[in-house]
Amino acid sequence: MEVLIILVPLSVLILLVAVWLLFKMITSGQLQESEGAAWRILMDNDTTATHASPDDPPRQ
């Protein structure tokens, strides 16, 4: 039971540090628009790609 004297305050301290880091990240903007980069890499919007016309022979 003596170990609880150390573990309980230590766990509360770790929790407070985690909450402080979370709020610091939120206020600095690190958690804003988390899906933008993920969607950007999936979208295929290449403007340099050439499209085959119906008159072109099929590729082998």
N, C-alpha and C positions, 0 to 999 in steps of 0.2 A: 504494500500500500504506500510505502514511502516513495516509490517511483512515480506515483500520480502527482506528487508535489512538483515534480520536474516536467512530466509529460503534458499535463493540462495547460500550464502557462505557455509551454513551448508550442503546443498546437494552436492556442489562441493567437500567439505571436505570428505563426506561419499563416494563419487565416487572415490576420490583419494586413500582412505584407502582400498576400495574394489579392485582396480587395483593393489595396492601394495601387498595386500595379495595374489592375483592371481599369480603375478610374483614370489612371495616368494615360493608359493606352487609348481610352475612349476620348479624353480631352485633346490628345495630340492628333487624333484623326486616323490612327492606324487601323481602326476597325470599320472605316467608312468604305462603302462600295466594294464589298468583298467579292461580288460576282462579276464585276466588269472585266477583269483580266481573264477569268475563266471562260466567259462567253466570247470574248474577243479572239481567243485562240481557236475556238470551235467554229466560228463563222468563216465561211469561205467567200470572201469578197475581193478576190484578185481582179484588178482591172486590167492587168497585162495579159490575161489568158485569152487566147484566140479560140473562137468557136468555129467549128467546121460548118461550112455551108452545105446545102443539099447537093450541090454540083461537084463537090470534092470526091475523089475516089476513096473507098474505104481503106483504112490502114491495116497492115498485116501484122 
